[in-house]
Structures are given as C-alpha cells and as structure tokens.
Amino acid sequence: MNDRECRRNLFLYRLYTTFNEPLFWGPIIIISLQKLAFMPLPDIYYMESAVLCVSLLLDIPSGALADVIGRKRTVTIGRVFLFGSAFFFATMSSSLGAWIADILWAIGFSMQSGADTALLYDTLRECGRESEYKRIEGQAIGSRLLLVAFCSIATGLLAGVNLRLPIYLNLPFILVPLAVSFFWKEPTRTEHYSVQKQLSVLKRGGLFVFHSIEVRWMVGFAALVATTSKLWFFTYNPYFEFVGINISQYGVIFFLLNIVAWLSSHYAYKLEGYVGERRSIILMILCIGVPVLIMGLVPIWPFAYLVVVQNIVRGFMRPFVGDYMNRHIETDVRATVLSVQSSVSNLVAILGLAGFGFIIARFNLLNALIILGLAVLGVGMLSYRSYKKRIA
C-alpha cells in the first residue's frame, strides 16, 4: 500500500467512525423503547441480554471471516444490517419491532466488530505507522463524539415535540459508513476464502488468546468495563425521570457527556502517556464505580450529571484497549482475536443484563445502582491486583 492509499484509508476510516453510530438517539434510547415500543425497563434489560446471544454466536466466526475474505467486505455486510436495524427502530410501534431492530443491530455490529479496527491497524502496519494507532483511533472516535454532542441538543429539543422525529433523522446519516466501506483499500495480507482456512484461523485465534496472559487479562478487564458501562447507560433515562429532569434537558446532559468523551478519546494517547498504563486502569474503575454508587445513595437531580464522569471511560476505553490488544496480537489472527474479546464481553453482558434486570424488578432502580457501584469497585480492584501481579 503506497502513501496515497494509506492517507485515503485513514481519511475514510475517520469518516466511517464519525458516523458509525446513530447521531440523534443516545439521549432518548431507553425512553423511546418505553414509550414507542411499550417496554418496561426490566424487559429492556432482558431483551438486550437475549439479543446479545446473537452477537455471542456471531462475533468469533465473523472475525475469522474478516481475516479470510477481507475486512472491507465484512464491514460492508455489517453496515447493511445496521441500516435495516435503524429503519425498524424508527418505525417500531410494539416490542416486536424493537426485537427485530435489536437483532439486526446485533448481527450488523458483530460483522463489523474487530474487522474495522483490524483494517485500520493493518493499514498503519503496511505504511510503517502502527505506533500512531492510539492517536488516530482516539481522534477518529473523538470526531464522532463531538458531532454527537451537538446532535444531542437537537435530539432533546426534537423529542420534546415528537419522540419519533430524531429517530427518523438518523436514517440518512447512517448510510454514510456503508458508502465509505466501498472505497476502502484492503490491506494485501487477506487470503481467498475457504471453509478450511476459516476453521484454521478460528483455531489459531482461540489458542492465541488461551496462551497469552496479557490478552486474556485485557479480554476480562474490557468485558468488566464494557458491561458495567452498558448497565449504567440503560439507567440514564429512568434516573433522569426519577429526579425530575425534563426530557428536553436530556440533550443538554448528553451534550456535556459527549464533550467529555470527545476530549477523553481525542487525547487518550496523551492521557495514558501522562498517567501511565497502571493508573489508567485504576482511573477507569473509579470513574464507573464511584459515581454509580453516589447516584444510588443520593438521588437528587445535580447528581444525574455524574453520568458525565463515566464518559471519561467511554472515550478513553476503545483507544486504550485497541492499542493494548493490537500490540499483543499476531497479524494473521488479529480480527479473530479482537472478535474473541468482543464475544467474551457479550457473554459477560448477557449475564449482567439479565441479572441487573432481575435486580431492578425485585428491588428498585436506586438499590440496583448501589449494588452495581459496589460490584464494579470490588471486581475492578481484584482485576487490578491480577494485572499488577502477572503483567505489570
């Protein structure tokens, strides 16, 4: 790959990442499921848990498929499913529509998961710039977060008029990554497809994870952070409603949290360079566990803004994990191993979502937040001790 092709791939990756998620939905995702699909909060957790089973089944095979037929093709297929999901979410009028949309999202996300970041890393590797991965990935994600921040204000205002308006507005923008995927230059290492090659890649990728202490630890830590972040995120809307925040203000809160996530992502390489890998791990644990605990213990509207703290982790996590994983993974199984990581995260999330839904139904939202905060701090510190003992 020559320098011109490399620069084009990097530009397209940034454009793809900027529009990779719906721009006008984050502030109202849960309340829209409750009001448009008529789903109570525990049922939303159960649905997410069940649908993640689809991702669990597809993540590793789709990663191996990307390692064989090409990351570009796999991402394109995934984007088609993601557009179908966005359409069903925009038109849902019952829980059935929400289920169909969520299943399509799981399929599409599984197809692109690992393949897109593997394409970026192999592009940089062919151009001799792999050391820039963390900066480029962080800044690409930061572009999306900054755009979503401003779109969040519009989402809150539009939702105050009609809850379905911002969801429809997502549709034209979610086509951008699909169009971009056709113009990527595939790194030259991809082989022609065969079932035997895919099975071989699956086996080698699985064995690589099993034998690598560093990769195994990060797979577990990433699963912990991703799952607890997802559990907390689904409580945003119900908590805002509980403490009396008007729906039009949801966009303001999401503007702030996305600005924080943008800063954290854009400067992720500088942040880790300043505090170091060890302190970065501790910081992520504290930024999730402590605010959740406070919100559960003291349910007043100012503490709703503590969700902003979690978004330090949201912006920092992907560049941090991606750089760590790619530094420890062999090229020929890169997408497969990254899909193993995603698959493990999904397995933990399946259990976490189902369990958290039961806790909310059995107790209440505030007690569930207290339990979640204590669990994150406890398990997080155990994970850090394991890192310090075996890896650092």
C-alpha positions in Angstrom: 0.0 0.0 0.0 1.5 3.3 -1.1 1.4 6.6 0.9 -1.5 8.0 -1.1 -3.6 4.8 -0.5 -2.7 4.9 3.2 -3.8 8.5 3.6 -7.0 7.8 1.8 -7.7 4.8 4.0 -7.1 6.9 7.1 -9.4 9.7 5.9 -12.2 7.1 5.1 -11.7 5.4 8.5 -12.2 8.7 10.2 -15.3 9.5 8.2 -16.6 6.0 8.8 -16.1 6.2 12.5 -17.6 9.7 12.8 -21.0 8.3 11.5 -20.6 4.8 12.9 -23.4 5.2 15.4 -26.9 6.9 15.3 -26.4 10.7 15.9 -29.8 11.6 17.1 -30.8 8.8 19.6 -28.5 8.5 22.6 -30.4 10.9 24.9 -33.7 9.1 24.3 -32.9 5.5 23.5 -34.5 4.0 26.6 -37.4 6.3 26.9 -38.2 5.7 23.2 -38.3 1.9 23.9 -40.6 2.5 26.9 -43.0 4.9 25.1 -42.9 3.8 21.5 -42.4 0.0 21.9 -44.3 -0.1 25.3 -41.5 -2.0 27.1 -40.9 -1.7 30.9 -37.3 -1.2 32.0 -36.7 -4.8 33.2 -37.9 -6.1 29.8 -35.4 -3.9 28.0 -32.6 -5.5 30.0 -33.9 -8.9 29.2 -34.2 -8.1 25.5 -30.6 -6.8 25.4 -29.4 -9.9 27.2 -31.2 -12.2 24.8 -30.1 -10.3 21.7 -26.5 -10.3 22.8 -26.7 -14.1 22.5 -26.8 -13.5 18.7 -23.6 -11.4 18.9 -22.0 -14.1 21.1 -22.7 -16.7 18.4 -21.5 -14.5 15.5 -18.6 -12.5 16.9 -15.8 -15.0 16.6 -16.9 -16.6 13.2 -17.4 -13.1 11.7 -13.9 -12.1 12.9 -12.4 -15.2 11.3 -14.4 -14.5 8.2 -12.9 -11.0 8.1 -9.4 -12.4 8.4 -10.1 -14.6 5.3 -12.4 -12.8 2.9 -11.4 -9.3 3.8 -12.2 -6.7 6.4 -13.8 -4.4 3.8 -16.4 -6.9 2.6 -17.3 -8.0 6.2 -17.8 -4.4 7.3 -20.0 -3.6 4.3 -22.2 -6.6 5.0 -22.5 -5.4 8.6 -23.4 -1.9 7.6 -26.4 -3.2 5.5 -27.8 -5.0 8.6 -27.2 -1.8 10.7 -29.2 0.3 8.3 -32.1 -2.2 8.5 -31.9 -2.0 12.2 -32.1 1.8 12.2 -35.2 1.6 10.0 -37.0 -0.8 12.3 -36.2 1.3 15.3 -37.5 4.4 13.6 -40.8 2.7 12.7 -41.3 0.5 15.8 -44.8 0.5 17.4 -44.5 -2.6 19.6 -42.0 -4.7 21.4 -41.8 -7.0 18.3 -40.4 -4.1 16.2 -37.9 -3.4 18.9 -36.8 -7.0 19.0 -36.4 -7.2 15.2 -34.4 -4.0 15.2 -32.2 -5.1 18.1 -31.5 -8.5 16.5 -30.5 -6.8 13.2 -28.2 -4.5 15.1 -26.5 -7.4 16.9 -25.8 -9.1 13.5 -24.5 -6.0 11.9 -22.4 -5.0 14.8 -20.9 -8.5 15.1 -19.9 -8.4 11.4 -18.0 -5.1 11.7 -16.7 -5.6 15.2 -13.0 -6.2 15.1 -12.9 -6.1 11.3 -12.9 -2.3 11.1 -10.1 -1.8 13.7 -8.1 -4.6 12.2 -8.3 -2.9 8.8 -7.1 0.4 10.4 -4.2 -1.3 12.2 -3.1 -3.3 9.2 -3.3 -0.2 7.1 -0.9 1.6 9.5 1.3 -1.5 9.7 1.7 -1.6 5.9 2.6 2.1 5.9 5.0 1.7 8.8 2.9 3.9 11.1 1.4 1.3 13.6 2.8 3.3 16.5 0.2 6.0 15.6 -2.8 3.7 16.1 -3.9 5.0 19.5 -3.7 8.6 18.4 -5.6 8.0 15.1 -8.2 5.7 16.6 -8.8 8.1 19.5 -9.1 11.2 17.3 -11.5 9.3 14.9 -13.8 8.3 17.8 -13.4 11.8 19.1 -14.8 13.3 15.9 -17.9 11.1 16.3 -18.3 12.1 19.9 -18.0 15.8 19.2 -20.6 15.5 16.4 -23.0 13.5 18.7 -22.6 16.1 21.4 -24.1 18.8 19.3 -26.7 16.5 17.8 -27.7 15.6 21.4 -29.1 19.1 21.9 -31.2 18.8 18.8 -32.3 15.4 19.9 -33.7 16.7 23.2 -35.5 19.6 21.5 -37.0 17.4 18.8 -38.0 14.7 21.2 -39.9 17.4 23.2 -42.0 18.0 20.0 -42.3 14.4 18.9 -40.3 11.4 20.3 -40.0 9.8 16.9 -38.6 12.8 15.0 -34.9 12.4 16.0 -35.0 8.7 15.4 -36.1 9.2 11.7 -33.4 11.8 11.3 -30.8 9.1 11.9 -31.6 7.2 8.7 -29.7 9.3 6.1 -26.6 9.7 8.2 -26.3 6.0 9.0 -25.9 5.4 5.2 -22.5 7.3 5.3 -20.4 4.4 6.7 -22.0 2.0 4.3 -21.0 4.2 1.3 -17.5 4.7 2.8 -16.9 0.9 3.1 -17.0 0.5 -0.7 -14.0 2.8 -1.1 -11.5 1.3 1.4 -8.3 -0.2 0.1 -8.0 -3.8 1.5 -4.6 -4.5 3.1 -2.7 -7.0 1.0 -2.5 -9.8 3.6 -6.0 -11.1 3.1 -6.3 -14.6 1.6 -9.1 -16.1 -0.6 -11.9 -17.7 1.3 -12.3 -21.4 2.1 -14.0 -23.2 5.0 -10.8 -24.9 5.9 -8.9 -21.6 6.2 -11.7 -20.0 8.3 -11.7 -23.0 10.7 -7.9 -22.9 10.8 -8.0 -19.2 11.7 -10.6 -19.8 14.3 -8.5 -22.4 15.9 -5.3 -20.4 15.9 -7.1 -17.3 17.2 -8.6 -19.2 20.1 -5.3 -20.8 21.0 -3.6 -17.5 20.8 -6.0 -16.0 23.4 -5.7 -19.1 25.6 -1.9 -18.9 25.7 -1.4 -15.1 26.1 -1.6 -13.9 29.7 -1.7 -10.3 28.6 -4.5 -10.8 26.1 -6.5 -12.9 28.5 -6.3 -10.2 31.2 -7.4 -7.5 28.8 -10.3 -9.6 27.5 -11.6 -9.9 31.1 -11.0 -6.3 32.0 -12.6 -4.9 28.9 -15.6 -7.2 29.5 -16.0 -5.8 33.0 -15.8 -2.1 31.9 -18.0 -2.6 28.8 -20.7 -4.5 30.7 -20.9 -2.2 33.7 -21.0 0.8 31.3 -23.9 -0.7 29.4 -25.8 -1.5 32.6 -25.4 2.1 33.8 -26.2 3.6 30.4 -29.6 2.0 30.4 -30.5 3.6 33.7 -29.8 7.2 32.4 -33.3 7.9 31.2 -35.2 6.3 34.1 -32.9 8.1 36.6 -33.4 11.5 34.9 -37.1 11.0 35.0 -37.0 9.9 38.7 -35.1 13.0 39.8 -37.5 15.3 37.8 -35.4 16.3 34.8 -37.5 17.4 31.7 -37.0 15.4 28.5 -35.9 18.5 26.6 -32.9 18.7 29.1 -31.7 15.2 28.3 -30.0 16.6 25.2 -28.0 19.1 27.3 -26.7 16.4 29.6 -25.8 14.2 26.6 -24.1 17.2 25.0 -21.9 17.6 28.1 -21.1 13.9 28.5 -20.2 13.6 24.8 -17.9 16.6 25.0 -16.1 14.9 27.9 -16.0 11.6 25.9 -14.6 13.5 22.9 -11.8 15.1 25.0 -11.0 11.8 26.6 -10.8 10.0 23.2 -9.1 12.7 21.3 -6.3 13.0 23.9 -6.3 9.3 25.0 -2.7 8.8 23.8 -1.6 11.9 25.8 -3.6 10.9 28.9 -2.1 7.4 29.1 1.3 8.8 28.4 0.9 11.2 31.3 -0.6 8.9 33.9 0.7 5.5 32.7 -1.0 2.2 32.0 -1.4 1.3 35.7 -3.1 4.5 36.7 -5.2 4.4 33.6 -6.7 1.1 34.8 -7.4 2.5 38.3 -8.9 5.6 36.8 -11.4 3.7 34.7 -12.5 1.6 37.6 -13.1 4.6 39.8 -14.8 6.7 37.1 -17.5 4.0 36.9 -17.9 2.6 40.4 -17.9 5.8 42.5 -20.4 7.9 40.5 -22.9 5.0 40.2 -22.7 4.4 44.0 -23.3 8.1 44.7 -26.3 8.3 42.3 -27.9 5.3 44.1 -27.3 6.6 47.6 -28.3 10.3 47.0 -31.0 10.5 44.2 -31.1 14.3 43.5 -31.0 16.0 40.1 -27.5 17.5 40.4 -26.0 14.0 40.8 -27.6 13.0 37.5 -24.8 14.9 35.9 -22.3 12.4 37.3 -23.0 10.3 34.2 -20.5 12.8 32.6 -17.7 11.1 34.6 -18.4 7.7 33.1 -17.8 9.2 29.7 -14.2 9.7 30.5 -14.0 6.0 30.3 -16.3 5.8 27.3 -13.9 8.0 25.2 -10.7 6.5 26.6 -11.6 2.8 26.6 -11.5 1.9 22.9 -8.1 3.5 22.1 -6.6 2.1 25.3 -7.9 -1.4 24.7 -7.3 -1.4 21.0 -3.7 -0.3 21.4 -3.1 -2.8 24.1 -4.6 -5.7 22.2 -3.1 -4.9 18.9 0.4 -4.7 20.5 0.0 -8.3 21.7 -1.7 -9.9 18.8 -0.2 -11.6 15.7 -1.3 -10.1 12.4 -2.8 -13.2 10.8 -5.4 -13.7 13.6 -5.9 -10.0 14.5 -9.6 -9.7 13.7 -10.3 -13.1 15.1 -8.7 -12.3 18.5 -10.5 -8.9 18.6 -13.7 -10.8 18.0 -12.9 -13.2 20.8 -12.6 -10.1 23.0 -16.0 -8.8 21.8 -17.5 -12.2 22.2 -16.4 -12.6 25.8 -17.7 -9.1 26.5 -21.0 -10.1 25.1 -21.1 -13.2 27.3 -20.5 -11.2 30.4 -23.0 -8.6 29.3 -25.7 -11.3 28.7 -25.4 -12.4 32.3 -25.0 -8.9 33.6 -28.1 -7.5 31.7 -30.3 -10.4 32.8 -29.1 -10.2 36.4 -29.5 -6.4 36.5 -33.0 -6.6 35.1 -33.9 -9.0 37.8 -32.4 -6.8 40.5 -34.4 -3.8 39.2 -37.6 -5.8 39.1 -37.0 -7.3 42.5 -35.8 -4.2 44.3 -35.7 -0.8 42.6 -33.5 1.4 40.4 -31.7 3.1 43.3 -30.8 -0.2 45.1 -29.7 -1.6 41.7 -27.3 1.3 41.2 -25.8 0.8 44.7 -25.2 -2.9 44.0 -23.7 -2.1 40.7 -21.3 0.5 42.1 -20.1 -1.8 44.9 -19.7 -4.7 42.4 -17.6 -2.6 40.0 -15.3 -1.3 42.7 -14.8 -4.8 44.2 -14.3 -6.8 41.0 -12.3 -3.9 39.5 -9.8 -3.9 42.3 -9.4 -7.7 42.1 -8.7 -7.3 38.4 -6.1 -4.6 39.0 -4.4 -6.8 41.6 -4.2 -9.6 38.9 -2.7 -7.1 36.4 -0.1 -5.9 38.9 0.9 -9.4 39.9 1.1 -11.1 36.5 1.7 -8.4 33.9 3.0 -5.0 35.2 
